[in-house]
Structures are given as structure tokens and as C-alpha cells.
């Protein structure tokens, strides 16, 4: 048995200087992680280009993700987004108060 609370540390411990990535669960074909962002964005000239598909749920806060084709997707608490493997993207906005809490599932998904 494994028990925890999604909303405990690090965000409850004060100012978050670095974006937090914490693995919650891992299987043979997937990885589930918690991400906490508080005003953090992807560096201007950088892109995520991930080997696996990613499905994200914004549990708390607001955020915006820009794709290489200049499409911007704005997210608020409760919104989810599927990002295909090698679909280049970057985070261009995350709210600081409240901090963004993401649930991210990495794996290989069928559309």
C-alpha cells in the first residue's frame, strides 16, 4: 500500500525557487508524476521534444503552453491536454499564486 496527499510539499513549504518534478507511480509502459510550477516557464529558446506521449491535467492554477506551430493553449484548473511524442512545445506561463499543480502521465497512447 502507498498513501500520500497530492497537495503536500513542496508548495506548502514556502517559496518554490525551482520547478518541482516528483514521480508518483511508474510501470513498465508509463510514468505518472506531479509537477509544481510557480511562475516557472521554459527558457525562451528551448523546446520540450519528448520521446513519449504526455497527458497533463492542471489540478490547480493557470498555465499556457505554446507549440512549435505558434498555437497557444491556455489551461485552467480542471483542463487536460494530450501532447504527442516529439510534438515540440514549451510552457510560456504558469501562475505563481496559486502555484500550478500538474498531474502528468507519460507513455504511449492511442488516439
C-alpha positions in Angstrom: 0.0 0.0 0.0 1.2 3.5 -0.8 -0.7 6.6 0.6 0.0 10.3 0.2 -1.6 13.6 -0.4 -1.2 15.3 -3.7 -1.1 18.8 -2.2 1.6 18.3 0.4 5.2 19.6 -0.1 7.0 21.2 -1.8 4.5 24.0 -2.4 3.4 24.1 1.3 6.9 24.8 2.4 7.0 28.4 1.2 8.5 30.0 -1.9 9.3 27.5 -4.7 12.6 28.6 -6.4 12.8 25.6 -8.8 10.1 23.8 -10.6 9.3 20.6 -8.8 9.0 17.2 -10.6 8.1 14.2 -8.4 7.4 10.7 -9.6 4.2 9.2 -8.1 4.0 5.9 -9.9 5.9 4.0 -12.5 5.1 0.9 -14.6 6.6 -0.9 -17.5 4.9 1.3 -20.0 4.1 4.6 -18.1 5.3 7.1 -15.6 3.0 9.3 -13.5 4.4 12.5 -12.0 3.4 15.5 -10.1 4.8 18.9 -11.3 4.6 22.1 -9.3 5.3 25.4 -11.1 5.1 28.8 -9.6 5.7 31.3 -12.3 8.2 28.9 -13.9 8.4 28.8 -17.7 10.5 27.0 -20.3 13.6 29.1 -21.3 12.8 31.3 -24.3 14.9 29.4 -26.9 14.1 25.9 -25.6 11.5 23.3 -26.5 10.4 20.1 -25.0 10.8 17.3 -27.5 9.8 14.2 -25.6 10.2 10.5 -26.6 6.8 9.5 -25.1 3.3 10.9 -25.3 2.3 13.1 -22.4 -1.2 13.7 -20.9 -1.4 16.5 -18.4 -4.1 17.6 -16.1 -3.8 21.0 -14.5 -5.2 20.4 -11.0 -4.6 23.9 -9.7 -3.6 27.3 -11.1 -3.5 28.6 -14.7 -0.9 28.0 -17.4 -0.2 28.4 -21.1 1.6 26.1 -23.5 3.0 27.1 -26.9 3.6 24.7 -29.7 6.2 25.0 -32.4 3.5 25.9 -34.9 2.7 29.0 -32.7 -0.5 27.5 -31.4 -1.0 28.6 -27.7 -3.2 26.5 -25.4 -4.4 28.2 -22.2 -5.3 26.0 -19.3 -7.1 26.5 -16.1 -7.7 24.1 -13.2 -9.5 21.0 -14.4 -8.3 21.3 -18.0 -6.3 18.4 -19.6 -4.1 18.2 -22.7 -2.6 15.4 -24.6 0.8 16.1 -26.2 2.1 13.6 -28.7 5.7 12.3 -28.7 8.0 14.7 -30.4 5.4 17.5 -30.6 7.7 20.3 -29.7 6.2 22.6 -27.0 7.1 24.9 -24.2 5.4 26.4 -21.1 5.1 30.1 -21.6 3.1 31.0 -18.4 2.3 29.4 -15.0 0.5 31.2 -12.2 2.6 31.9 -9.1 -0.4 32.3 -6.8 -1.8 29.8 -6.6 1.1 27.7 -7.9 0.3 25.3 -10.7 -0.1 21.7 -9.7 0.1 19.3 -12.7 -0.6 15.6 -12.9 1.4 14.3 -15.9 1.2 10.8 -17.4 4.0 9.7 -19.8 3.6 6.7 -22.0 2.4 5.5 -25.4 -1.3 6.4 -26.0 -3.7 5.5 -28.8 -5.8 8.4 -30.2 
